[in-house]
Amino acid sequence: VRVFTFSVGQHNYDVTPLQWMACANKGYYFEIPSIGAIRINTQEYLDVLGRPMVLAGNRAKQVQWTNVYQDALGLGLVVTGTLPVFNLT
């Protein structure tokens, strides 16, 4: 599982937790300057998605995938994979 975090627009808060969350989970943190720049900036994460997940092991089998659906912001067709953050079993 890779976690991608985004910060959109002007902000006056600490982004360190967002950066840590992404980096600790083999993902990437993006600062997007405005709503209009979302499409361009989110396309950059495709390179990160292409990285091998050699450490995933059996945990990867727990991922729940959605069917392909149209993104609400008009960014095209997307698919979502989810995995529990806390597994208490």
Phi and psi restraints in degrees (range 20) as a CNS / XPLOR table:
assign (resid 1 and name C) (resid 2 and name N)
       (resid 2 and name CA) (resid 2 and name C) 1.0 -118.7 20.0 2
assign (resid 2 and name N) (resid 2 and name CA)
       (resid 2 and name C) (resid 3 and name N) 1.0 136.7 20.0 2
assign (resid 2 and name C) (resid 3 and name N)
       (resid 3 and name CA) (resid 3 and name C) 1.0 -108.4 20.0 2
assign (resid 3 and name N) (resid 3 and name CA)
       (resid 3 and name C) (resid 4 and name N) 1.0 124.7 20.0 2
assign (resid 3 and name C) (resid 4 and name N)
       (resid 4 and name CA) (resid 4 and name C) 1.0 -110.7 20.0 2
assign (resid 4 and name N) (resid 4 and name CA)
       (resid 4 and name C) (resid 5 and name N) 1.0 126.4 20.0 2
assign (resid 4 and name C) (resid 5 and name N)
       (resid 5 and name CA) (resid 5 and name C) 1.0 -115.9 20.0 2
assign (resid 5 and name N) (resid 5 and name CA)
       (resid 5 and name C) (resid 6 and name N) 1.0 148.0 20.0 2
assign (resid 5 and name C) (resid 6 and name N)
       (resid 6 and name CA) (resid 6 and name C) 1.0 -132.5 20.0 2
assign (resid 6 and name N) (resid 6 and name CA)
       (resid 6 and name C) (resid 7 and name N) 1.0 145.6 20.0 2
assign (resid 6 and name C) (resid 7 and name N)
       (resid 7 and name CA) (resid 7 and name C) 1.0 -126.7 20.0 2
assign (resid 7 and name N) (resid 7 and name CA)
       (resid 7 and name C) (resid 8 and name N) 1.0 120.4 20.0 2
assign (resid 7 and name C) (resid 8 and name N)
       (resid 8 and name CA) (resid 8 and name C) 1.0 -113.2 20.0 2
assign (resid 8 and name N) (resid 8 and name CA)
       (resid 8 and name C) (resid 9 and name N) 1.0 130.5 20.0 2
assign (resid 8 and name C) (resid 9 and name N)
       (resid 9 and name CA) (resid 9 and name C) 1.0 81.1 20.0 2
assign (resid 9 and name N) (resid 9 and name CA)
       (resid 9 and name C) (resid 10 and name N) 1.0 -173.4 20.0 2
assign (resid 9 and name C) (resid 10 and name N)
       (resid 10 and name CA) (resid 10 and name C) 1.0 -69.5 20.0 2
assign (resid 10 and name N) (resid 10 and name CA)
       (resid 10 and name C) (resid 11 and name N) 1.0 139.0 20.0 2
assign (resid 10 and name C) (resid 11 and name N)
       (resid 11 and name CA) (resid 11 and name C) 1.0 -145.8 20.0 2
assign (resid 11 and name N) (resid 11 and name CA)
       (resid 11 and name C) (resid 12 and name N) 1.0 151.3 20.0 2
assign (resid 11 and name C) (resid 12 and name N)
       (resid 12 and name CA) (resid 12 and name C) 1.0 -123.7 20.0 2
assign (resid 12 and name N) (resid 12 and name CA)
       (resid 12 and name C) (resid 13 and name N) 1.0 37.7 20.0 2
assign (resid 12 and name C) (resid 13 and name N)
       (resid 13 and name CA) (resid 13 and name C) 1.0 -123.7 20.0 2
assign (resid 13 and name N) (resid 13 and name CA)
       (resid 13 and name C) (resid 14 and name N) 1.0 163.6 20.0 2
assign (resid 13 and name C) (resid 14 and name N)
       (resid 14 and name CA) (resid 14 and name C) 1.0 -75.1 20.0 2
assign (resid 14 and name N) (resid 14 and name CA)
       (resid 14 and name C) (resid 15 and name N) 1.0 122.4 20.0 2
assign (resid 14 and name C) (resid 15 and name N)
       (resid 15 and name CA) (resid 15 and name C) 1.0 -92.8 20.0 2
assign (resid 15 and name N) (resid 15 and name CA)
       (resid 15 and name C) (resid 16 and name N) 1.0 0.9 20.0 2
assign (resid 15 and name C) (resid 16 and name N)
       (resid 16 and name CA) (resid 16 and name C) 1.0 -54.9 20.0 2
assign (resid 16 and name N) (resid 16 and name CA)
       (resid 16 and name C) (resid 17 and name N) 1.0 -43.5 20.0 2
assign (resid 16 and name C) (resid 17 and name N)
       (resid 17 and name CA) (resid 17 and name C) 1.0 -62.0 20.0 2
assign (resid 17 and name N) (resid 17 and name CA)
       (resid 17 and name C) (resid 18 and name N) 1.0 -36.2 20.0 2
assign (resid 17 and name C) (resid 18 and name N)
       (resid 18 and name CA) (resid 18 and name C) 1.0 -66.1 20.0 2
assign (resid 18 and name N) (resid 18 and name CA)
       (resid 18 and name C) (resid 19 and name N) 1.0 -41.6 20.0 2
assign (resid 18 and name C) (resid 19 and name N)
       (resid 19 and name CA) (resid 19 and name C) 1.0 -64.4 20.0 2
assign (resid 19 and name N) (resid 19 and name CA)
       (resid 19 and name C) (resid 20 and name N) 1.0 -45.1 20.0 2
assign (resid 19 and name C) (resid 20 and name N)
       (resid 20 and name CA) (resid 20 and name C) 1.0 -61.2 20.0 2
assign (resid 20 and name N) (resid 20 and name CA)
       (resid 20 and name C) (resid 21 and name N) 1.0 -46.2 20.0 2
assign (resid 20 and name C) (resid 21 and name N)
       (resid 21 and name CA) (resid 21 and name C) 1.0 -57.7 20.0 2
assign (resid 21 and name N) (resid 21 and name CA)
       (resid 21 and name C) (resid 22 and name N) 1.0 -44.0 20.0 2
assign (resid 21 and name C) (resid 22 and name N)
       (resid 22 and name CA) (resid 22 and name C) 1.0 -68.7 20.0 2
assign (resid 22 and name N) (resid 22 and name CA)
       (resid 22 and name C) (resid 23 and name N) 1.0 -49.4 20.0 2
assign (resid 22 and name C) (resid 23 and name N)
       (resid 23 and name CA) (resid 23 and name C) 1.0 -66.9 20.0 2
assign (resid 23 and name N) (resid 23 and name CA)
       (resid 23 and name C) (resid 24 and name N) 1.0 -34.8 20.0 2
assign (resid 23 and name C) (resid 24 and name N)
       (resid 24 and name CA) (resid 24 and name C) 1.0 -71.7 20.0 2
assign (resid 24 and name N) (resid 24 and name CA)
       (resid 24 and name C) (resid 25 and name N) 1.0 -12.9 20.0 2
assign (resid 24 and name C) (resid 25 and name N)
       (resid 25 and name CA) (resid 25 and name C) 1.0 -122.6 20.0 2
assign (resid 25 and name N) (resid 25 and name CA)
       (resid 25 and name C) (resid 26 and name N) 1.0 33.8 20.0 2
assign (resid 25 and name C) (resid 26 and name N)
       (resid 26 and name CA) (resid 26 and name C) 1.0 57.5 20.0 2
assign (resid 26 and name N) (resid 26 and name CA)
       (resid 26 and name C) (resid 27 and name N) 1.0 27.0 20.0 2
assign (resid 26 and name C) (resid 27 and name N)
       (resid 27 and name CA) (resid 27 and name C) 1.0 -108.8 20.0 2
assign (resid 27 and name N) (resid 27 and name CA)
       (resid 27 and name C) (resid 28 and name N) 1.0 -143.2 20.0 2
assign (resid 27 and name C) (resid 28 and name N)
       (resid 28 and name CA) (resid 28 and name C) 1.0 -157.1 20.0 2
assign (resid 28 and name N) (resid 28 and name CA)
       (resid 28 and name C) (resid 29 and name N) 1.0 145.4 20.0 2
assign (resid 28 and name C) (resid 29 and name N)
       (resid 29 and name CA) (resid 29 and name C) 1.0 -106.0 20.0 2
assign (resid 29 and name N) (resid 29 and name CA)
       (resid 29 and name C) (resid 30 and name N) 1.0 135.7 20.0 2
assign (resid 29 and name C) (resid 30 and name N)
       (resid 30 and name CA) (resid 30 and name C) 1.0 -124.3 20.0 2
assign (resid 30 and name N) (resid 30 and name CA)
       (resid 30 and name C) (resid 31 and name N) 1.0 134.8 20.0 2
assign (resid 30 and name C) (resid 31 and name N)
       (resid 31 and name CA) (resid 31 and name C) 1.0 -104.0 20.0 2
assign (resid 31 and name N) (resid 31 and name CA)
       (resid 31 and name C) (resid 32 and name N) 1.0 117.4 20.0 2
assign (resid 31 and name C) (resid 32 and name N)
       (resid 32 and name CA) (resid 32 and name C) 1.0 -108.9 20.0 2
assign (resid 32 and name N) (resid 32 and name CA)
       (resid 32 and name C) (resid 33 and name N) 1.0 121.3 20.0 2
assign (resid 32 and name C) (resid 33 and name N)
       (resid 33 and name CA) (resid 33 and name C) 1.0 -65.9 20.0 2
assign (resid 33 and name N) (resid 33 and name CA)
       (resid 33 and name C) (resid 34 and name N) 1.0 -29.2 20.0 2
assign (resid 33 and name C) (resid 34 and name N)
       (resid 34 and name CA) (resid 34 and name C) 1.0 -157.2 20.0 2
assign (resid 34 and name N) (resid 34 and name CA)
       (resid 34 and name C) (resid 35 and name N) 1.0 165.9 20.0 2
assign (resid 34 and name C) (resid 35 and name N)
       (resid 35 and name CA) (resid 35 and name C) 1.0 -57.3 20.0 2
assign (resid 35 and name N) (resid 35 and name CA)
       (resid 35 and name C) (resid 36 and name N) 1.0 -38.6 20.0 2
assign (resid 35 and name C) (resid 36 and name N)
       (resid 36 and name CA) (resid 36 and name C) 1.0 -66.0 20.0 2
assign (resid 36 and name N) (resid 36 and name CA)
       (resid 36 and name C) (resid 37 and name N) 1.0 -17.9 20.0 2
assign (resid 36 and name C) (resid 37 and name N)
       (resid 37 and name CA) (resid 37 and name C) 1.0 -97.1 20.0 2
assign (resid 37 and name N) (resid 37 and name CA)
       (resid 37 and name C) (resid 38 and name N) 1.0 5.5 20.0 2
assign (resid 37 and name C) (resid 38 and name N)
       (resid 38 and name CA) (resid 38 and name C) 1.0 -61.8 20.0 2
assign (resid 38 and name N) (resid 38 and name CA)
       (resid 38 and name C) (resid 39 and name N) 1.0 -48.9 20.0 2
assign (resid 38 and name C) (resid 39 and name N)
       (resid 39 and name CA) (resid 39 and name C) 1.0 -57.8 20.0 2
assign (resid 39 and name N) (resid 39 and name CA)
       (resid 39 and name C) (resid 40 and name N) 1.0 -48.0 20.0 2
assign (resid 39 and name C) (resid 40 and name N)
       (resid 40 and name CA) (resid 40 and name C) 1.0 -62.7 20.0 2
assign (resid 40 and name N) (resid 40 and name CA)
       (resid 40 and name C) (resid 41 and name N) 1.0 -45.1 20.0 2
assign (resid 40 and name C) (resid 41 and name N)
       (resid 41 and name CA) (resid 41 and name C) 1.0 -73.0 20.0 2
assign (resid 41 and name N) (resid 41 and name CA)
       (resid 41 and name C) (resid 42 and name N) 1.0 -34.6 20.0 2
assign (resid 41 and name C) (resid 42 and name N)
       (resid 42 and name CA) (resid 42 and name C) 1.0 -74.3 20.0 2
assign (resid 42 and name N) (resid 42 and name CA)
       (resid 42 and name C) (resid 43 and name N) 1.0 -21.1 20.0 2
assign (resid 42 and name C) (resid 43 and name N)
       (resid 43 and name CA) (resid 43 and name C) 1.0 -68.5 20.0 2
assign (resid 43 and name N) (resid 43 and name CA)
       (resid 43 and name C) (resid 44 and name N) 1.0 -23.3 20.0 2
assign (resid 43 and name C) (resid 44 and name N)
       (resid 44 and name CA) (resid 44 and name C) 1.0 -66.6 20.0 2
assign (resid 44 and name N) (resid 44 and name CA)
       (resid 44 and name C) (resid 45 and name N) 1.0 -23.9 20.0 2
assign (resid 44 and name C) (resid 45 and name N)
       (resid 45 and name CA) (resid 45 and name C) 1.0 -74.7 20.0 2
assign (resid 45 and name N) (resid 45 and name CA)
       (resid 45 and name C) (resid 46 and name N) 1.0 -7.9 20.0 2
assign (resid 45 and name C) (resid 46 and name N)
       (resid 46 and name CA) (resid 46 and name C) 1.0 -61.4 20.0 2
assign (resid 46 and name N) (resid 46 and name CA)
       (resid 46 and name C) (resid 47 and name N) 1.0 -34.0 20.0 2
assign (resid 46 and name C) (resid 47 and name N)
       (resid 47 and name CA) (resid 47 and name C) 1.0 -63.0 20.0 2
assign (resid 47 and name N) (resid 47 and name CA)
       (resid 47 and name C) (resid 48 and name N) 1.0 -38.6 20.0 2
assign (resid 47 and name C) (resid 48 and name N)
       (resid 48 and name CA) (resid 48 and name C) 1.0 -69.1 20.0 2
assign (resid 48 and name N) (resid 48 and name CA)
       (resid 48 and name C) (resid 49 and name N) 1.0 -38.8 20.0 2
assign (resid 48 and name C) (resid 49 and name N)
       (resid 49 and name CA) (resid 49 and name C) 1.0 -61.8 20.0 2
assign (resid 49 and name N) (resid 49 and name CA)
       (resid 49 and name C) (resid 50 and name N) 1.0 -27.8 20.0 2
assign (resid 49 and name C) (resid 50 and name N)
       (resid 50 and name CA) (resid 50 and name C) 1.0 -77.5 20.0 2
assign (resid 50 and name N) (resid 50 and name CA)
       (resid 50 and name C) (resid 51 and name N) 1.0 -7.7 20.0 2
assign (resid 50 and name C) (resid 51 and name N)
       (resid 51 and name CA) (resid 51 and name C) 1.0 -68.4 20.0 2
assign (resid 51 and name N) (resid 51 and name CA)
       (resid 51 and name C) (resid 52 and name N) 1.0 142.1 20.0 2
assign (resid 51 and name C) (resid 52 and name N)
       (resid 52 and name CA) (resid 52 and name C) 1.0 -68.3 20.0 2
assign (resid 52 and name N) (resid 52 and name CA)
       (resid 52 and name C) (resid 53 and name N) 1.0 145.1 20.0 2
assign (resid 52 and name C) (resid 53 and name N)
       (resid 53 and name CA) (resid 53 and name C) 1.0 -107.4 20.0 2
assign (resid 53 and name N) (resid 53 and name CA)
       (resid 53 and name C) (resid 54 and name N) 1.0 62.8 20.0 2
assign (resid 53 and name C) (resid 54 and name N)
       (resid 54 and name CA) (resid 54 and name C) 1.0 -65.0 20.0 2
assign (resid 54 and name N) (resid 54 and name CA)
       (resid 54 and name C) (resid 55 and name N) 1.0 -22.3 20.0 2
assign (resid 54 and name C) (resid 55 and name N)
       (resid 55 and name CA) (resid 55 and name C) 1.0 -92.2 20.0 2
assign (resid 55 and name N) (resid 55 and name CA)
       (resid 55 and name C) (resid 56 and name N) 1.0 2.0 20.0 2
assign (resid 55 and name C) (resid 56 and name N)
       (resid 56 and name CA) (resid 56 and name C) 1.0 -66.1 20.0 2
assign (resid 56 and name N) (resid 56 and name CA)
       (resid 56 and name C) (resid 57 and name N) 1.0 -42.4 20.0 2
assign (resid 56 and name C) (resid 57 and name N)
       (resid 57 and name CA) (resid 57 and name C) 1.0 54.8 20.0 2
assign (resid 57 and name N) (resid 57 and name CA)
       (resid 57 and name C) (resid 58 and name N) 1.0 -141.6 20.0 2
assign (resid 57 and name C) (resid 58 and name N)
       (resid 58 and name CA) (resid 58 and name C) 1.0 -69.9 20.0 2
assign (resid 58 and name N) (resid 58 and name CA)
       (resid 58 and name C) (resid 59 and name N) 1.0 -21.7 20.0 2
assign (resid 58 and name C) (resid 59 and name N)
       (resid 59 and name CA) (resid 59 and name C) 1.0 -60.1 20.0 2
assign (resid 59 and name N) (resid 59 and name CA)
       (resid 59 and name C) (resid 60 and name N) 1.0 -30.3 20.0 2
assign (resid 59 and name C) (resid 60 and name N)
       (resid 60 and name CA) (resid 60 and name C) 1.0 -63.5 20.0 2
assign (resid 60 and name N) (resid 60 and name CA)
       (resid 60 and name C) (resid 61 and name N) 1.0 -23.5 20.0 2
assign (resid 60 and name C) (resid 61 and name N)
       (resid 61 and name CA) (resid 61 and name C) 1.0 -72.4 20.0 2
assign (resid 61 and name N) (resid 61 and name CA)
       (resid 61 and name C) (resid 62 and name N) 1.0 -13.6 20.0 2
assign (resid 61 and name C) (resid 62 and name N)
       (resid 62 and name CA) (resid 62 and name C) 1.0 -86.9 20.0 2
assign (resid 62 and name N) (resid 62 and name CA)
       (resid 62 and name C) (resid 63 and name N) 1.0 -7.4 20.0 2
assign (resid 62 and name C) (resid 63 and name N)
       (resid 63 and name CA) (resid 63 and name C) 1.0 -66.5 20.0 2
assign (resid 63 and name N) (resid 63 and name CA)
       (resid 63 and name C) (resid 64 and name N) 1.0 134.4 20.0 2
assign (resid 63 and name C) (resid 64 and name N)
       (resid 64 and name CA) (resid 64 and name C) 1.0 -105.8 20.0 2
assign (resid 64 and name N) (resid 64 and name CA)
       (resid 64 and name C) (resid 65 and name N) 1.0 121.9 20.0 2
assign (resid 64 and name C) (resid 65 and name N)
       (resid 65 and name CA) (resid 65 and name C) 1.0 -105.1 20.0 2
assign (resid 65 and name N) (resid 65 and name CA)
       (resid 65 and name C) (resid 66 and name N) 1.0 142.4 20.0 2
assign (resid 65 and name C) (resid 66 and name N)
       (resid 66 and name CA) (resid 66 and name C) 1.0 -87.1 20.0 2
assign (resid 66 and name N) (resid 66 and name CA)
       (resid 66 and name C) (resid 67 and name N) 1.0 168.0 20.0 2
assign (resid 66 and name C) (resid 67 and name N)
       (resid 67 and name CA) (resid 67 and name C) 1.0 -74.6 20.0 2
assign (resid 67 and name N) (resid 67 and name CA)
       (resid 67 and name C) (resid 68 and name N) 1.0 164.8 20.0 2
assign (resid 67 and name C) (resid 68 and name N)
       (resid 68 and name CA) (resid 68 and name C) 1.0 -66.6 20.0 2
assign (resid 68 and name N) (resid 68 and name CA)
       (resid 68 and name C) (resid 69 and name N) 1.0 136.0 20.0 2
assign (resid 68 and name C) (resid 69 and name N)
       (resid 69 and name CA) (resid 69 and name C) 1.0 -143.9 20.0 2
assign (resid 69 and name N) (resid 69 and name CA)
       (resid 69 and name C) (resid 70 and name N) 1.0 163.4 20.0 2
assign (resid 69 and name C) (resid 70 and name N)
       (resid 70 and name CA) (resid 70 and name C) 1.0 -80.5 20.0 2
assign (resid 70 and name N) (resid 70 and name CA)
       (resid 70 and name C) (resid 71 and name N) 1.0 127.4 20.0 2
assign (resid 70 and name C) (resid 71 and name N)
       (resid 71 and name CA) (resid 71 and name C) 1.0 -62.9 20.0 2
assign (resid 71 and name N) (resid 71 and name CA)
       (resid 71 and name C) (resid 72 and name N) 1.0 138.3 20.0 2
assign (resid 71 and name C) (resid 72 and name N)
       (resid 72 and name CA) (resid 72 and name C) 1.0 -65.1 20.0 2
assign (resid 72 and name N) (resid 72 and name CA)
       (resid 72 and name C) (resid 73 and name N) 1.0 -25.4 20.0 2
assign (resid 72 and name C) (resid 73 and name N)
       (resid 73 and name CA) (resid 73 and name C) 1.0 -92.3 20.0 2
assign (resid 73 and name N) (resid 73 and name CA)
       (resid 73 and name C) (resid 74 and name N) 1.0 6.6 20.0 2
assign (resid 73 and name C) (resid 74 and name N)
       (resid 74 and name CA) (resid 74 and name C) 1.0 79.2 20.0 2
assign (resid 74 and name N) (resid 74 and name CA)
       (resid 74 and name C) (resid 75 and name N) 1.0 22.7 20.0 2
assign (resid 74 and name C) (resid 75 and name N)
       (resid 75 and name CA) (resid 75 and name C) 1.0 -83.9 20.0 2
assign (resid 75 and name N) (resid 75 and name CA)
       (resid 75 and name C) (resid 76 and name N) 1.0 -2.6 20.0 2
assign (resid 75 and name C) (resid 76 and name N)
       (resid 76 and name CA) (resid 76 and name C) 1.0 114.2 20.0 2
assign (resid 76 and name N) (resid 76 and name CA)
       (resid 76 and name C) (resid 77 and name N) 1.0 -163.6 20.0 2
assign (resid 76 and name C) (resid 77 and name N)
       (resid 77 and name CA) (resid 77 and name C) 1.0 -80.2 20.0 2
assign (resid 77 and name N) (resid 77 and name CA)
       (resid 77 and name C) (resid 78 and name N) 1.0 137.1 20.0 2
assign (resid 77 and name C) (resid 78 and name N)
       (resid 78 and name CA) (resid 78 and name C) 1.0 -136.1 20.0 2
assign (resid 78 and name N) (resid 78 and name CA)
       (resid 78 and name C) (resid 79 and name N) 1.0 163.2 20.0 2
assign (resid 78 and name C) (resid 79 and name N)
       (resid 79 and name CA) (resid 79 and name C) 1.0 -135.7 20.0 2
assign (resid 79 and name N) (resid 79 and name CA)
       (resid 79 and name C) (resid 80 and name N) 1.0 145.7 20.0 2
assign (resid 79 and name C) (resid 80 and name N)
       (resid 80 and name CA) (resid 80 and name C) 1.0 -121.3 20.0 2
assign (resid 80 and name N) (resid 80 and name CA)
       (resid 80 and name C) (resid 81 and name N) 1.0 134.4 20.0 2
assign (resid 80 and name C) (resid 81 and name N)
       (resid 81 and name CA) (resid 81 and name C) 1.0 -113.4 20.0 2
assign (resid 81 and name N) (resid 81 and name CA)
       (resid 81 and name C) (resid 82 and name N) 1.0 134.8 20.0 2
assign (resid 81 and name C) (resid 82 and name N)
       (resid 82 and name CA) (resid 82 and name C) 1.0 -125.7 20.0 2
assign (resid 82 and name N) (resid 82 and name CA)
       (resid 82 and name C) (resid 83 and name N) 1.0 151.1 20.0 2
assign (resid 82 and name C) (resid 83 and name N)
       (resid 83 and name CA) (resid 83 and name C) 1.0 -147.6 20.0 2
assign (resid 83 and name N) (resid 83 and name CA)
       (resid 83 and name C) (resid 84 and name N) 1.0 138.1 20.0 2
assign (resid 83 and name C) (resid 84 and name N)
       (resid 84 and name CA) (resid 84 and name C) 1.0 -63.3 20.0 2
assign (resid 84 and name N) (resid 84 and name CA)
       (resid 84 and name C) (resid 85 and name N) 1.0 139.3 20.0 2
assign (resid 84 and name C) (resid 85 and name N)
       (resid 85 and name CA) (resid 85 and name C) 1.0 -76.9 20.0 2
assign (resid 85 and name N) (resid 85 and name CA)
       (resid 85 and name C) (resid 86 and name N) 1.0 -39.9 20.0 2
assign (resid 85 and name C) (resid 86 and name N)
       (resid 86 and name CA) (resid 86 and name C) 1.0 -119.0 20.0 2
assign (resid 86 and name N) (resid 86 and name CA)
       (resid 86 and name C) (resid 87 and name N) 1.0 122.3 20.0 2
assign (resid 86 and name C) (resid 87 and name N)
       (resid 87 and name CA) (resid 87 and name C) 1.0 -112.2 20.0 2
assign (resid 87 and name N) (resid 87 and name CA)
       (resid 87 and name C) (resid 88 and name N) 1.0 103.7 20.0 2
assign (resid 87 and name C) (resid 88 and name N)
       (resid 88 and name CA) (resid 88 and name C) 1.0 -91.7 20.0 2
assign (resid 88 and name N) (resid 88 and name CA)
       (resid 88 and name C) (resid 89 and name N) 1.0 8.3 20.0 2
